[in-house]
Amino acid sequence: MTKLSVNINKIATLRNARGGDVPNIVQFAKDAQEFGAQGITIHPRADERHIRYQDAYDLKTEVYTEYNIEGNPIPKFIELVTSIKPTQVTLVPDAENAITSNAGWDCIKHHSYLSEIIKEFKNKGIRTSVFLDPDLHQVEAAKSIGADRIELYTENFAHMYALENFDAIKPYTDCAVLAHNFGLGVNAGHDLSLDNIKFFKQNTPNLLEVSIGHALISESLYLGIENVINMYLNRLK
């Protein structure tokens, strides 16, 4: 079964809007796990506009499933991750002024840079994943830089699926097959939702984990967080 990791950035955004501690990030993570989530994902950015660096430390002792920290490996981020030692770090090349992640790594262009960072994380015993566009050359490069997993950037799939262009899944299928042949684990995330997750899962071989935040939290406004988590788990079976 593909694991569901719940990205809780949106909960932090809601908390920060009022400047207090409601909703409480740690309690939400504990509840999400109790409801069936098999992991918790956070994506701290340099400006701490949603998840704060202190949140990452506060969650360390409370995430008893899988703890995934995403982000651009600037020095502050590297220090955070090596200190906390989460289950997994996912490297994402997000610009500081980006609203959300909008591209995967060019592992060919940044081969040396990423290789050094990945080596540092793996020396600390942290599983390392790189955020990739569904491109076979990038999958091959991800293997050469020493990554343990790739996370396929699924925005284009989600957009095309909504337009009923189901052939948009093909590059994801091909990349998942190649990654598995290389011994790389396959994760996925970005704009996956209750509407498209079952189709994506069925057509992406050896999919180990999906990280879902924006859609899951938005759907929960109508359906409730416990219910929505279990709806995802059923679709991922």
C-alpha positions as CSV (number, residue, x, y, z in Angstrom):
1,M,0.0,0.0,0.0
2,T,1.2,3.5,-0.8
3,K,1.7,5.6,2.3
4,L,-0.1,8.8,2.9
5,S,2.0,11.6,4.3
6,V,-0.1,14.7,5.3
7,N,1.5,18.0,4.6
8,I,0.5,20.4,7.4
9,N,1.8,23.7,6.0
10,K,-1.8,24.9,5.5
11,I,-2.5,24.4,9.2
12,A,0.4,26.6,10.0
13,T,-0.8,29.2,7.6
14,L,-4.2,29.3,9.4
15,R,-2.5,29.6,12.8
16,N,-0.2,32.4,11.6
17,A,-3.1,34.4,10.3
18,R,-4.1,35.2,13.9
19,G,-0.7,35.2,15.5
20,G,-1.6,32.8,18.2
21,D,-1.4,29.0,18.6
22,V,-4.7,27.9,17.2
23,P,-4.8,25.5,15.5
24,N,-1.9,23.9,17.3
25,I,0.5,22.3,14.8
26,V,1.7,19.6,17.1
27,Q,-1.8,18.5,18.1
28,F,-2.9,18.5,14.5
29,A,0.0,16.2,13.6
30,K,-0.8,13.9,16.5
31,D,-4.5,13.7,15.5
32,A,-3.7,13.1,11.8
33,Q,-1.5,10.1,12.7
34,E,-4.2,8.9,15.1
35,F,-6.7,9.1,12.2
36,G,-4.5,6.9,10.0
37,A,-1.9,9.1,8.3
38,Q,1.3,7.2,7.8
39,G,3.5,10.2,7.8
40,I,3.7,14.0,8.4
41,T,5.3,16.4,6.0
42,I,6.4,19.9,6.6
43,H,8.0,22.4,4.2
44,P,9.7,25.3,6.1
45,R,10.7,28.2,3.9
46,A,13.3,30.8,4.7
47,D,10.7,33.5,5.5
48,E,8.7,31.0,7.8
49,R,5.5,32.2,6.3
50,H,3.7,29.0,7.3
51,I,5.8,26.3,9.1
52,R,8.3,27.8,11.4
53,Y,11.7,26.3,12.1
54,Q,10.7,25.9,15.7
55,D,7.7,23.9,14.6
56,A,10.1,21.4,13.0
57,Y,11.8,20.9,16.4
58,D,8.5,20.7,18.3
59,L,7.3,18.0,16.0
60,K,10.4,15.8,16.3
61,T,9.2,13.9,19.4
62,E,5.5,13.7,18.3
63,V,5.8,12.3,14.8
64,Y,5.9,8.5,15.4
65,T,5.1,7.5,11.8
66,E,7.4,9.0,9.2
67,Y,8.7,12.5,9.4
68,N,9.4,14.2,6.1
69,I,11.0,17.6,5.9
70,E,10.9,19.3,2.5
71,G,12.8,22.3,1.4
72,N,15.5,24.1,-0.5
73,P,18.9,23.1,1.0
74,I,20.1,26.5,2.1
75,P,22.6,26.4,5.0
76,K,19.8,27.1,7.6
77,F,17.7,24.2,6.2
78,I,20.7,21.8,6.2
79,E,21.4,22.7,9.8
80,L,17.8,22.1,10.7
81,V,17.6,18.7,9.1
82,T,20.9,17.3,10.3
83,S,19.9,18.4,13.8
84,I,16.4,16.8,13.8
85,K,17.3,13.7,11.7
86,P,13.8,13.1,10.3
87,T,12.9,9.9,8.5
88,Q,13.3,11.6,5.2
89,V,14.4,14.9,3.7
90,T,13.0,15.9,0.3
91,L,15.1,18.5,-1.6
92,V,13.0,21.0,-3.4
93,P,14.4,23.9,-5.5
94,D,11.8,26.5,-4.5
95,A,12.7,30.1,-4.8
96,E,12.2,32.3,-1.8
97,N,9.5,34.3,-3.5
98,A,7.6,31.4,-4.9
99,I,4.0,30.9,-3.7
100,T,4.5,27.1,-3.9
101,S,6.9,24.7,-5.5
102,N,6.7,25.0,-9.3
103,A,9.5,22.9,-10.7
104,G,11.7,19.9,-10.0
105,W,15.5,19.8,-9.8
106,D,17.8,19.8,-12.8
107,C,20.0,17.1,-11.4
108,I,22.3,17.2,-14.4
109,K,23.1,20.9,-14.0
110,H,23.3,20.7,-10.2
111,H,25.0,17.3,-10.1
112,S,28.0,18.3,-7.9
113,Y,26.0,20.5,-5.6
114,L,23.3,18.0,-4.9
115,S,25.7,15.1,-4.6
116,E,27.5,16.9,-1.7
117,I,24.3,17.7,0.1
118,I,22.9,14.2,-0.3
119,K,26.1,12.7,1.0
120,E,25.9,14.9,4.1
121,F,22.3,13.8,4.8
122,K,23.0,10.1,4.2
123,N,26.0,10.2,6.5
124,K,23.5,11.2,9.2
125,G,21.3,8.3,8.4
126,I,18.5,10.4,6.7
127,R,16.7,9.0,3.7
128,T,17.0,11.5,0.9
129,S,14.5,12.2,-1.9
130,V,14.8,14.8,-4.7
131,F,11.8,16.6,-6.3
132,L,11.7,15.9,-10.0
133,D,9.8,16.7,-13.1
134,P,8.7,13.5,-14.9
135,D,11.8,13.3,-17.1
136,L,13.7,10.1,-17.7
137,H,17.0,11.9,-18.0
138,Q,16.4,13.5,-14.6
139,V,15.6,10.1,-13.0
140,E,18.9,8.8,-14.3
141,A,20.7,11.8,-12.9
142,A,19.0,11.4,-9.6
143,K,20.5,7.9,-9.3
144,S,23.9,9.2,-10.1
145,I,23.8,11.9,-7.4
146,G,23.1,9.2,-4.7
147,A,19.4,9.9,-3.9
148,D,17.4,7.2,-2.2
149,R,14.1,8.3,-3.7
150,I,12.6,10.7,-6.2
151,E,9.4,12.7,-5.6
152,L,7.6,13.2,-8.9
153,Y,6.1,16.7,-9.3
154,T,2.5,16.0,-10.2
155,E,1.0,19.4,-11.0
156,N,0.9,18.9,-14.8
157,F,-0.8,15.5,-14.3
158,A,-3.4,17.0,-12.0
159,H,-4.1,19.8,-14.4
160,M,-4.4,17.5,-17.5
161,Y,-6.5,15.0,-15.5
162,A,-9.0,17.7,-14.8
163,L,-9.3,18.3,-18.5
164,E,-9.8,14.5,-19.0
165,N,-6.5,14.1,-20.8
166,F,-5.6,10.8,-19.1
167,D,-2.6,10.2,-21.3
168,A,-0.8,12.8,-19.2
169,I,0.0,9.9,-16.8
170,K,2.4,8.3,-19.2
171,P,5.6,10.1,-18.3
172,Y,4.9,9.4,-14.6
173,T,4.5,5.7,-15.3
174,D,7.7,5.6,-17.4
175,C,9.7,7.5,-14.7
176,A,8.4,5.2,-12.0
177,V,9.4,2.1,-13.9
178,L,12.9,3.5,-14.6
179,A,13.4,4.6,-11.0
180,H,12.4,1.2,-9.7
181,N,14.8,-0.4,-12.2
182,F,17.6,1.9,-10.8
183,G,16.7,0.9,-7.2
184,L,15.2,4.3,-6.5
185,G,12.1,4.6,-4.4
186,V,9.2,6.6,-5.9
187,N,7.2,9.3,-4.1
188,A,4.8,11.9,-5.6
189,G,3.2,15.1,-4.7
190,H,1.6,18.4,-5.7
191,D,-2.1,18.9,-6.5
192,L,-3.0,15.3,-5.9
193,S,-6.5,15.1,-4.6
194,L,-9.4,12.8,-3.9
195,D,-10.5,13.2,-7.5
196,N,-7.2,12.0,-9.1
197,I,-5.3,10.0,-6.5
198,K,-6.8,6.6,-7.3
199,F,-6.0,6.9,-11.1
200,F,-2.5,8.1,-10.3
201,K,-1.9,5.3,-7.9
202,Q,-3.2,2.7,-10.3
203,N,-0.9,3.9,-13.1
204,T,2.3,4.6,-11.2
205,P,4.1,1.3,-10.4
206,N,5.9,0.9,-7.1
207,L,4.6,4.1,-5.7
208,L,5.8,4.2,-2.0
209,E,4.4,7.5,-0.7
210,V,2.3,10.5,-1.6
211,S,2.6,13.8,0.2
212,I,-0.7,15.8,0.2
213,G,-1.5,19.0,1.9
214,H,-3.5,21.8,0.1
215,A,-6.2,19.5,-1.4
216,L,-6.5,17.3,1.7
217,I,-7.0,20.3,4.0
218,S,-9.4,22.0,1.6
219,E,-11.5,18.9,1.2
220,S,-11.5,18.5,5.0
221,L,-13.3,21.8,5.4
222,Y,-16.4,20.1,4.0
223,L,-15.8,16.5,4.9
224,G,-13.8,16.5,8.1
225,I,-10.1,15.6,8.5
226,E,-10.6,12.1,9.9
227,N,-13.0,11.2,7.1
228,V,-10.8,12.7,4.4
229,I,-7.6,10.9,5.6
230,N,-9.5,7.6,5.5
231,M,-10.9,8.4,2.1
232,Y,-7.3,8.8,0.8
233,L,-6.2,5.6,2.5
234,N,-9.0,3.7,0.8
235,R,-8.1,5.1,-2.6
236,L,-4.4,4.2,-2.1
237,K,-5.1,0.5,-1.3
